Amino acid sequence: MYEVYLERAAENAFKRLLTTAFHRIIPQIRILAENPRPSGCRKLTGSKNDWRIRIVDYRVLYEIDEKAKAVRIMRVRHRREVYRR
């Protein structure tokens, strides 16, 4: 079982989400605690531990720390905005 942590940016993004999107994303994040690499997840190119999952039109970017058994959610945004800095 992994610990799931939210970065401040992800926490702020949750506050701005529509209710329907919020209720779709939360169960998927809970699944990350049991399996940090669910089917459909993708490793981000050019990074060592960064992954993403797709939930309808939203993307959840996260990092897996195997030693600490932790998943750190870095971003939750709409697909057209998630990769912009």
C-alpha positions as CSV (number, residue, x, y, z in Angstrom):
1,M,0.0,0.0,0.0
2,Y,1.3,3.4,-1.0
3,E,0.8,6.8,0.7
4,V,-0.7,9.4,-1.6
5,Y,0.4,13.0,-1.1
6,L,-0.9,16.1,-2.9
7,E,1.4,18.9,-3.8
8,R,0.1,22.4,-3.2
9,A,-0.5,23.0,-7.0
10,A,-2.7,19.8,-7.2
11,E,-4.5,20.8,-4.0
12,N,-5.4,24.2,-5.5
13,A,-6.4,22.6,-8.8
14,F,-8.9,20.4,-6.9
15,K,-10.5,23.6,-5.5
16,R,-11.1,24.9,-9.1
17,L,-12.5,21.6,-10.5
18,L,-16.1,21.1,-11.5
19,T,-18.0,18.8,-9.1
20,T,-18.5,16.2,-11.8
21,A,-14.8,16.1,-12.6
22,F,-13.9,16.0,-8.9
23,H,-16.1,13.0,-8.3
24,R,-14.5,11.1,-11.2
25,I,-10.9,11.9,-10.3
26,I,-10.9,11.1,-6.5
27,P,-11.7,7.4,-6.9
28,Q,-8.9,7.1,-9.5
29,I,-6.4,8.7,-7.1
30,R,-7.5,6.3,-4.4
31,I,-6.7,3.4,-6.7
32,L,-3.1,4.8,-7.0
33,A,-2.6,3.9,-3.3
34,E,-3.1,0.3,-4.1
35,N,-1.5,0.2,-7.5
36,P,0.5,3.2,-8.6
37,R,0.7,1.9,-12.2
38,P,-2.9,1.1,-13.1
39,S,-3.8,0.1,-16.7
40,G,-3.7,3.0,-19.0
41,C,-1.0,4.9,-17.1
42,R,1.9,6.3,-19.0
43,K,5.5,7.1,-18.0
44,L,6.4,10.7,-19.0
45,T,9.2,11.0,-21.5
46,G,12.4,12.4,-20.1
47,S,11.7,11.7,-16.5
48,K,12.7,9.0,-14.2
49,N,9.7,8.6,-11.9
50,D,6.9,10.7,-13.4
51,W,3.7,9.1,-14.6
52,R,0.3,10.3,-15.8
53,I,-3.2,8.8,-15.8
54,R,-6.0,10.0,-18.0
55,I,-9.5,10.6,-16.5
56,V,-11.9,11.7,-19.2
57,D,-10.5,15.2,-20.3
58,Y,-8.3,15.5,-17.3
59,R,-4.7,14.4,-16.6
60,V,-3.2,13.6,-13.2
61,L,0.6,13.9,-13.2
62,Y,2.3,12.1,-10.3
63,E,5.6,10.7,-9.1
64,I,6.3,7.3,-7.6
65,D,8.8,6.9,-4.8
66,E,9.4,3.2,-4.5
67,K,11.7,3.4,-1.4
68,A,9.2,5.5,0.6
69,K,6.2,3.7,-0.9
70,A,4.7,7.1,-1.8
71,V,2.8,8.6,-4.7
72,R,3.0,12.4,-4.9
73,I,0.3,14.0,-7.1
74,M,1.9,17.0,-8.8
75,R,-0.8,18.3,-11.1
76,V,-4.4,17.8,-11.9
77,R,-5.6,19.8,-15.0
78,H,-7.5,19.7,-18.2
79,R,-5.6,17.9,-20.9
80,R,-5.0,21.1,-23.0
81,E,-3.4,22.8,-20.0
82,V,-1.5,20.1,-18.0
83,Y,1.8,20.2,-19.8
84,R,2.2,24.0,-19.9
85,R,4.4,25.5,-17.2
